[in-house]
Amino acid sequence: MSAESARELSLAGHSAHNVDISDEKDVAAHKSRFDAAVQCASTRGGDVAAYRTVYLHGARNLLEHFGDVPLLFISSTSVYAQTTGEWVSEESPTEAKHETGKILRESEELVLGSNGTVVRLAGLYGPGRSALLRKFLNGEARLDPENDRFMNQIQRDDAASALQFLLRGGSVGQIYNLADNQPTLLSECYRWLATKLNRPMPAVGTLQSKRKRGDSNKRVSNGKLRAIGWAPRYPTFADGMENTVLQAIVGDDR
């Protein structure tokens, strides 16, 4: 984790250390006894090399030094490259078109081969974090009627609760999709925000920039995770965005 995150956790009363999981020696130097290991890392928008370093090398180092405890590897629903709005489950094909997705799949297989658990995380949002809300408020949002697509998202607190649930007794050696109950079209997300904030809808136009999750368009099912007893507190985008929008109105969203 970053030095800043380690400081924040330490101030909250937790034992935390700034460790570079891509550095085998650094991981080995901080080896201790834990009940489980959770690899919840981010490249912060990094390139292919960063993905390989953080996800693949990081997983390998954690398995090498913490292989005696369950490993929970946080992957991404971006490994699903479906483009026609179909529903996808953990059994659906994962034919990533981009090299970063291929690296995630390689990392997943490494973890699964060691009886670890893979969690494919949908787009994360919550207080202080929402790309859609930021673009809407900054006037960067665009509606492209010819290329509307489903958004698969999960509220921050629901994501945390699901990981805790799996650590308490989820099946090892399994893959789980972590998303809310209802994928929502991008246009519907913006329509909800416009109504909630009493602002006009975004302008109609063609998006020119590359999307973080590529050109996929699918609906990710969380049925497998719900079938073993977990349920989101915020089952839809509208449910989960209430607090985030309220904070944005008073200027707290960053």
C-alpha positions as CSV (number, residue, x, y, z in Angstrom):
1,M,0.0,0.0,0.0
2,S,1.0,3.6,-0.4
3,A,2.8,5.5,2.4
4,E,-0.3,7.8,2.7
5,S,-2.7,4.8,3.1
6,A,-0.4,3.2,5.7
7,R,-0.4,6.5,7.7
8,E,-4.2,6.8,7.6
9,L,-4.6,3.2,8.7
10,S,-2.1,3.6,11.5
11,L,-3.8,6.7,12.8
12,A,-7.0,4.6,12.8
13,G,-5.4,2.1,15.1
14,H,-4.4,-0.5,12.6
15,S,-1.0,-2.1,12.0
16,A,0.0,-0.9,8.5
17,H,3.2,-0.8,6.5
18,N,4.1,0.7,3.2
19,V,5.2,-2.4,1.1
20,D,5.9,-2.7,-2.6
21,I,4.3,-6.0,-3.4
22,S,6.1,-6.1,-6.8
23,D,9.4,-6.3,-4.9
24,E,10.0,-9.8,-3.7
25,K,12.5,-8.7,-1.1
26,D,10.2,-6.0,0.3
27,V,7.4,-8.5,0.7
28,A,9.7,-11.1,2.3
29,A,10.9,-8.4,4.8
30,H,7.4,-7.8,6.1
31,K,6.3,-11.4,6.3
32,S,4.3,-12.0,9.4
33,R,1.4,-14.2,10.5
34,F,-2.0,-13.4,9.1
35,D,-5.3,-15.1,8.7
36,A,-5.6,-14.1,5.0
37,A,-4.1,-11.9,2.4
38,V,-6.0,-9.6,0.1
39,Q,-4.4,-8.2,-3.0
40,C,-6.4,-5.0,-3.7
41,A,-3.9,-3.0,-5.7
42,S,-4.1,-0.3,-8.3
43,T,-1.8,0.8,-11.1
44,R,-3.4,4.3,-10.9
45,G,-4.0,4.3,-14.7
46,G,-0.7,2.7,-15.5
47,D,0.3,1.0,-18.7
48,V,0.9,-2.7,-19.6
49,A,4.2,-2.8,-17.7
50,A,2.6,-1.4,-14.6
51,Y,-0.2,-4.1,-14.8
52,R,2.4,-6.8,-15.1
53,T,4.4,-5.5,-12.2
54,V,1.5,-4.8,-9.8
55,Y,-0.9,-7.6,-10.5
56,L,1.1,-10.5,-11.9
57,H,4.4,-10.0,-10.0
58,G,2.5,-8.9,-6.9
59,A,0.4,-12.0,-6.9
60,R,3.4,-14.2,-7.4
61,N,5.3,-12.6,-4.5
62,L,2.3,-12.8,-2.1
63,L,1.8,-16.5,-3.0
64,E,5.5,-17.1,-2.4
65,H,5.6,-15.6,1.1
66,F,1.9,-15.9,2.2
67,G,0.9,-19.1,0.5
68,D,-0.1,-20.7,3.7
69,V,-3.1,-18.4,4.1
70,P,-6.1,-17.8,1.8
71,L,-5.4,-15.1,-0.9
72,L,-8.2,-12.9,-2.2
73,F,-7.2,-11.4,-5.5
74,I,-9.1,-8.3,-6.7
75,S,-9.4,-8.4,-10.5
76,S,-11.8,-6.5,-12.7
77,T,-15.0,-7.1,-14.8
78,S,-13.0,-5.6,-17.7
79,V,-11.8,-9.2,-18.4
80,Y,-15.2,-9.7,-20.1
81,A,-15.0,-8.2,-23.6
82,Q,-18.7,-8.8,-24.6
83,T,-20.1,-6.0,-26.7
84,T,-23.8,-6.6,-27.3
85,G,-25.3,-5.9,-23.8
86,E,-25.6,-9.6,-22.9
87,W,-25.5,-10.9,-19.4
88,V,-22.2,-12.5,-18.3
89,S,-21.5,-14.8,-15.4
90,E,-18.3,-16.3,-14.0
91,E,-18.6,-19.0,-16.6
92,S,-18.8,-16.6,-19.6
93,P,-15.8,-16.3,-22.0
94,T,-13.1,-13.9,-21.0
95,E,-11.4,-13.0,-24.2
96,A,-9.8,-9.7,-23.3
97,K,-8.9,-7.6,-26.3
98,H,-6.3,-5.5,-24.5
99,E,-3.0,-6.6,-23.1
100,T,-3.9,-5.3,-19.7
101,G,-6.9,-7.6,-19.6
102,K,-4.7,-10.5,-20.6
103,I,-2.4,-9.8,-17.8
104,L,-5.3,-9.8,-15.3
105,R,-6.4,-13.2,-16.6
106,E,-2.9,-14.6,-16.2
107,S,-2.8,-13.2,-12.7
108,E,-6.2,-14.8,-12.0
109,E,-5.0,-18.2,-13.2
110,L,-1.9,-18.0,-11.0
111,V,-4.1,-17.3,-7.9
112,L,-6.7,-19.9,-8.8
113,G,-3.9,-22.5,-9.3
114,S,-2.9,-21.9,-5.7
115,N,-6.4,-22.3,-4.4
116,G,-6.9,-18.6,-4.0
117,T,-10.1,-16.6,-4.7
118,V,-10.6,-14.2,-7.5
119,V,-13.1,-11.2,-7.2
120,R,-13.9,-9.4,-10.5
121,L,-14.7,-5.9,-9.3
122,A,-17.1,-3.7,-11.2
123,G,-16.7,0.1,-11.4
124,L,-16.2,1.4,-7.9
125,Y,-18.0,4.5,-6.7
126,G,-19.0,6.2,-3.4
127,P,-18.5,9.3,-1.4
128,G,-15.5,11.1,-2.8
129,R,-15.2,8.8,-5.8
130,S,-17.4,8.8,-8.9
131,A,-16.1,9.3,-12.4
132,L,-19.7,9.7,-13.7
133,L,-20.6,12.3,-11.2
134,R,-17.3,14.2,-11.8
135,K,-17.8,14.3,-15.5
136,F,-21.4,15.3,-15.1
137,L,-20.6,18.2,-12.8
138,N,-17.6,19.3,-14.8
139,G,-19.5,19.4,-18.1
140,E,-17.4,16.6,-19.6
141,A,-20.2,14.1,-19.9
142,R,-21.6,13.3,-23.3
143,L,-24.6,11.3,-24.5
144,D,-23.9,9.1,-27.6
145,P,-27.2,7.6,-28.6
146,E,-25.5,5.3,-31.1
147,N,-23.1,3.9,-28.5
148,D,-25.1,3.8,-25.3
149,R,-23.8,1.0,-23.0
150,F,-24.5,-0.7,-19.7
151,M,-22.5,0.4,-16.7
152,N,-21.6,-2.3,-14.1
153,Q,-20.9,-0.6,-10.8
154,I,-20.6,-1.3,-7.1
155,Q,-20.9,1.1,-4.2
156,R,-17.7,1.3,-2.0
157,D,-19.2,0.0,1.2
158,D,-20.9,-2.9,-0.6
159,A,-17.6,-3.8,-2.1
160,A,-15.9,-3.9,1.3
161,S,-18.8,-5.9,2.8
162,A,-18.5,-8.5,0.1
163,L,-14.8,-8.9,0.6
164,Q,-15.3,-9.3,4.3
165,F,-18.0,-11.9,3.6
166,L,-15.7,-13.9,1.4
167,L,-12.9,-13.8,3.9
168,R,-15.3,-15.2,6.6
169,G,-16.1,-18.3,4.5
170,G,-16.4,-18.0,0.8
171,S,-15.4,-20.9,-1.4
172,V,-11.7,-21.0,-2.1
173,G,-10.4,-21.6,-5.6
174,Q,-13.5,-19.7,-7.0
175,I,-14.3,-16.7,-9.1
176,Y,-16.9,-14.2,-8.0
177,N,-18.3,-11.1,-9.8
178,L,-18.8,-8.2,-7.5
179,A,-21.3,-5.8,-8.9
180,D,-24.7,-4.5,-7.8
181,N,-28.0,-6.1,-8.8
182,Q,-28.9,-3.9,-11.8
183,P,-26.6,-2.8,-14.6
184,T,-27.7,0.6,-15.8
185,L,-27.4,2.2,-19.2
186,L,-25.0,5.2,-19.2
187,S,-27.8,7.5,-20.5
188,E,-30.0,6.4,-17.5
189,C,-27.2,7.2,-15.1
190,Y,-26.9,10.7,-16.4
191,R,-30.7,11.1,-16.5
192,W,-30.9,10.2,-12.8
193,L,-28.1,12.7,-12.0
194,A,-29.8,15.4,-14.0
195,T,-33.1,14.9,-12.2
196,K,-31.5,14.6,-8.8
197,L,-29.4,17.7,-9.2
198,N,-32.0,19.6,-11.2
199,R,-29.5,20.2,-14.0
200,P,-29.8,19.7,-17.8
201,M,-28.8,16.5,-19.4
202,P,-25.3,16.3,-21.0
203,A,-24.9,17.4,-24.6
204,V,-25.3,14.8,-27.3
205,G,-22.0,14.0,-29.0
206,T,-19.5,11.3,-29.9
207,L,-17.0,10.3,-27.3
208,Q,-13.5,10.6,-28.7
209,S,-11.4,9.5,-25.7
210,K,-10.6,5.9,-25.0
211,R,-12.6,4.4,-22.2
212,K,-10.8,2.9,-19.2
213,R,-12.7,-0.4,-19.6
214,G,-12.4,-0.5,-23.4
215,D,-15.3,-0.9,-25.8
216,S,-17.1,-3.6,-23.9
217,N,-20.9,-3.5,-23.3
218,K,-22.2,-6.2,-21.1
219,R,-24.4,-6.8,-18.0
220,V,-22.4,-8.5,-15.2
221,S,-24.4,-10.9,-13.0
222,N,-23.6,-11.0,-9.2
223,G,-25.9,-14.1,-8.9
224,K,-23.1,-16.5,-7.8
225,L,-22.1,-14.2,-4.9
226,R,-25.7,-13.7,-3.8
227,A,-26.4,-17.4,-4.0
228,I,-23.9,-18.0,-1.1
229,G,-25.6,-15.4,1.1
230,W,-24.2,-12.0,0.3
231,A,-26.5,-9.1,-0.7
232,P,-25.7,-5.5,-1.5
233,R,-27.0,-2.7,0.8
234,Y,-27.3,-0.5,-2.4
235,P,-28.7,-2.8,-5.1
236,T,-28.9,-0.1,-7.8
237,F,-27.0,2.9,-9.0
238,A,-29.7,5.2,-7.7
239,D,-29.7,3.7,-4.3
240,G,-25.9,4.0,-3.9
241,M,-25.5,7.5,-5.3
242,E,-27.7,9.3,-2.8
243,N,-25.0,10.0,-0.3
244,T,-22.4,10.8,-3.0
245,V,-24.7,13.3,-4.6
246,L,-25.5,15.0,-1.3
247,Q,-21.8,15.4,-0.6
248,A,-21.2,16.9,-4.1
249,I,-24.0,19.4,-3.6
250,V,-22.3,20.8,-0.5
251,G,-18.9,20.7,-2.2
252,D,-17.4,17.6,-0.5
253,D,-17.0,15.5,-3.6
254,R,-13.4,15.4,-4.8
